[in-house]
Amino acid sequence: MDVSPTRTAAPGRLLTQVAGERQTGALVVGGHPGGPPGGAVYLQDGAVIYAESPGAPGVGELLTASGRLAGRTWQAALDAGATSAKVGRLLLDQGHLTQGELELCVLGAIYDAAYFALSPASAPVDFRAGAGHWLGAVVRVDAAAVNRESRRRARLLDEIFPHAQVDSAPVSPVPRAPLERVTLTALQWELLVHADGQRTPADLAQLLGRAGFATIQELRRLAALGLIERPTERRGQGDDPDLVRLPRARGTAPAASATRPTVTLDEGPLVPVTHHRTATVTEEPPHTGEPVTNGTIYRPPRLARRKPGAKLPKDLAGEPPPEPPGADEVLLKRIRTALRALR
């Protein structure tokens, strides 16, 4: 079977078709910006052996971001076994992972990426017969089970918060929580800490080494609680003449040899524009208590510059404050009392 790359169809239905024909190859699903990212599902004799998607971390990201494997260990296995599709086998033979650990990781990656590849009701698809994956056949999953799990996850997300725009839009925490008390899970806390208004859910999943679906699931919960901005509330630029987008500066720390940091302007939040008639503005007099006559504004004289520590001129120094009455008598009484105490 060969599906044209320009053909648009339901990816899940085509997966069932090629699996029923016991095909070996890759079902590639196209994505588009701002929507489902697409992906690829790899089959061997009709069974799913792997899946990958830009919206979900792969096995390598999950193993290294979690600290289970060092980055150099994963890269060495990738360099040695990618061409022969034996990366998984090398990790097992060299004792870096157990069979159970690798199988669980691959199963999680399959269901995670398959959701993004198969969830669209219609998308451009292409079946590449004979294509294999560099990881190798670590597990074999029934294609019908993969389809069922993808549909179940889609229903679950809609029950939490039925707005798919959250799955791909940049994540922006709200400036103030709408609730007095909020209880967060560990993943929700990580997402709010690392969300900066620019990272998408896929970026956050890659950064934190979390499953893509679990990341989206918690983001939808946060959106339902009102803790992140809903994409439907972020209106497009230029859609409303009464809204303008303020620039937001983003800077990078200067290097040791740099003299100035690099600063770029990013699009900030939308703010309303107030329309009013042009008014004539006249300068108001300072609060000096002096009246304004003949349209002339009173301005106090400027003081001449003087050296630090120099005394003020006599005409500006003013009279010293008067001494309180009876100051000399009080002082004499204190002196007499002190002299008596010395006798």
N, C-alpha and C positions, 0 to 999 in steps of 0.2 A: 504494500500500500504506500502511496506517495501523495501527501497533501500539499497543494500549492501554497507557497508562503503568503500569497495575497488572499487566500480564502479565509473568510470569516465564519466561524462556527462555534459551537459550544465545546470547550476543551474537555469537559468531563465525558461527554458523549463520545468524542473521538478516542479518548483513552480507553473506554470500554470496548470500542470497536477494534482497536489495534491489539488490545490484550486478548480479545476473543480469537483473533487470528494468530496468536502466539508469536507476535512480531518481536524483533530485537532492534532497538534504536532509541531515538530521543524524540519526544513530542515537545516541540518548542512553541511556547505561547508568547506572543508579543504583548508588550505593555505600552503605556503612554504616560507622559508627565501629568501629575495630579490625579491619577487613577490607579487601577490595579497594576502592579509592576511586572506582571507576567512571570515567566520562568521556564523551566524544562523538567520533564519527567522522563527518567531513563528506564527502559524495560529490557529484560532478557528472557526470551522465550515466553513473553506475555506477562511476566511478573515484574513488579516495580522493584528496582534495586537501588535507586537513588533519585533525589529531586533537589533542585536548587532554584533560588530566586533572589533578585536584588533586594527583596523585602525581608529576607530571612538570613541570619548568619549560617554559614556552612559548618561542616564538621571541624575544619581547621580553626575557624574563629571561636567556636564553642570550646574546643579543647585548650586553646592557648589563652583565651580571655579568662577562663575559669581557673587557670593556673595548673591544670592537670598535665599539660605538656609544655615544655619550654619552646619558645619560638624557633630556636635553632634546631631542635629535635624534629619538629614538624616540617621545617623547610628541608632538612636533610632527607627525610622520607619522601617528600614530594619530589625532590630533584632525582632521587634514585629510582622511584617506582612509578612516576606519572606516565612515562611513555609506554610502559607495559601493563598499565592498569592494575598495579599491585601495591599501592600506597598503604591500604589497610592491612594487607598481608605482611608487609615489612614491619609495621608497628607492632603487630602481634608476635612475629618471629623474633624481633629484637627485645621483646619483653617490656616495651613502653606501656602497653595497655593489655588488659585481659580481654578475652573474647566477649564476655558479658558487657564490659564497659564500652567497647567499640560498638557492639550491636545496639545498645541502648542509645548511644549518641547518634548513630546513623538513623535509627527509627525516628527519633525526635526530629532530626533534620529533614527526613522525608515528609512526615506529616506537616511540619511547619512550612516548608517551601511549597508543597503540593496545594496547600490552602490558597496561597497567592497565585499559583499558576492555574488552578482549576475553578476558583470562585467566580470569575466573570461569566455572565450568561452568554456572552458572545465576544470573541476576540480573534485576531489573526493567528493562525496556527500553521505549523509546518512539521511533518513527521520525517525525520532523517533516518532512513533505514540503515542498520548496521552500526550506528554511532554508539560508542561506549563511554563510560565515565572512568576517569583516572583512579578513582578510589578502589574500583573493583566490586565484585558482588559479595558484600558482607552479609546482607540479609535479603530475603525475597518476600515481598508483601503482595497480597492479592489486590489487583487494581480496583475491584469493587469495594474493598474495605477502604482504600484511599479516597475514593469518591464519596463514600458515606461519611467519612470523618470530615471531609472538606465541607459538605453540606451542613453537618451538625455544627461545625464551628461558625459558619455563617449565620445560622439561626441563633446561636448563643450570643453573638455580638449584637444582633438586632434586638434581642431581648434586653441587653444591658443598656444600649443607647443606639437607636436606629438612624445613625448618621455616618455613612461610610467615608465622608470627607475627613474624619478624624484619622483614618488609617494612613493617609499620605501627606496631609498638610503639616507644615512646621509647627512644632509644639511651643505654645506660649503660656506660661503660668499666669493666672489672674493676679493683679497687684494686691488684692485683698480678698481673703476667704469669705464666702457668703455665710458661713456657719460659725457659731461661737466655738464649737468643739468639733474637731475632725480627727478621725482615726485612720491612719495610713498603714499599708503594708510596707515591707522592706523595699519591694520593687517600685511601688508608687512613690516612695520617698526618693529613691535613686532617680526616677524619671523627672520629678519636679526639680531636683537639685541640678541636673544636667541639661534640662530644657532651657534654651536661650532664645527662642523665637526664630531660630534658623535651622536647628536640627529637626529632621523629620523622624517619624517613628522608626524607620529603617536605620537611620543614623544612630539613634539612641540604642537600638538593639545591637548594632555592631559595636558601639562604644562600650556597652556594659556586658557584652557577651551573653545576652539573654535571647531566648527564642522570640522570633518576630511576632508570632501570634500572641504569646503571653504579654508582650509589650503592648500590642494594640488592645488586648483585652483590658489591661489596667488603665490605659489611656482613655478608653471609652467609659470606664467607671469614674475616672477623674472628671471627664467631661460631663457626665450625668450629675456629679456632685457640684459642678460649677467651679472646679479648681483650675481648669485650663480654659483658655479661650476657645469657643466653638468656631470652626472655620466659617460657618454660615454667617457669623457676626462680623467677620473681617471682610468688608466689602472691597470690591475691586477698585483700583485706582482709576479715577476719571469717570466712574459710574455716576457719581453724585456731585454736582458743582458746589454744593454746600459743604463738602468735606474736602479737607486737604490732608496730606500725609507729611508729617514733620520728619526731617532727616534725623537719623540716629547715628552718632559717631561710633565707630568701632576702631580701636587702636591695638597695635601689637607692641609688646615691650621691645625697646631698642636693643640691638646686640651690643656687645662690648665695644666694638669699633664704630658703631653708628652714632651719629650726632643727634638725630631727631627720630622719634617713632613715626611709623607709617600709619596714617589715619585715613580710613575710607568712610564714606557716608552710606548708611543703610536706611531702608525705608522704615520709618517709625510708625506710631499709631495714628489712626485717623482722628482728626479733631474738627469740630464744626467751625464754620466761618460765619461771623456775625456781619450781616449787611446793614448799613445805616447810611444816612445822608452825611455828606461832608460838612463839618462844622468849623466855624472860624475860631481859632484858638488864640487867645491873647495871653500874654505873660502876666501872671499875677504877682503882686508885690510880696516881698518876704514878710514873714511874721515878725515885724519889728515894732509894731504899734504906731509907726509914723504914717501919716496920711499921704495919699498920692494926689498931687495937685497938677492941674494943667496937663494931664496925661503923662507926667514925668514920674518915673518909678524911682523911688528912693533906693540908693545903694550905699551901704556903709563904706567908709574909707578903708583902704587897705593899709595894714600895718607895715612899716618898713622892716626889712630883714635885719636881724641883729644876731650877734654871736651868742652861742650857748652860754648861759650863766650871767649874761649882762642884765642890768636892771632896766625896768621899763622907764620910758620918759615920764617926767613929773606930771605932764598933762594927761597921761593915760594910766598912771599908777593909782591915782585916786587917793582919797583920805583914808588913813588907817581906821579900823573899826574902833569905836569908843570903848574904853575900859568899863567894866561893870562897876556900879557905885559901891564904895566901901572896899575896894580892892586893897588899898594900903592898910586899913584897919585890920582886915583879916590876916594880912601878912605879918603885922606887928604882933598880933595875938599868938600866932604860931611860933614866932621867935621867942616871946616871953615864956611860953609853955615849955619849949625845948631847953631854955636856960635853967628854969626851975628844976627840971629833971636831972640836970647835971650836978646840982648841989649835993 
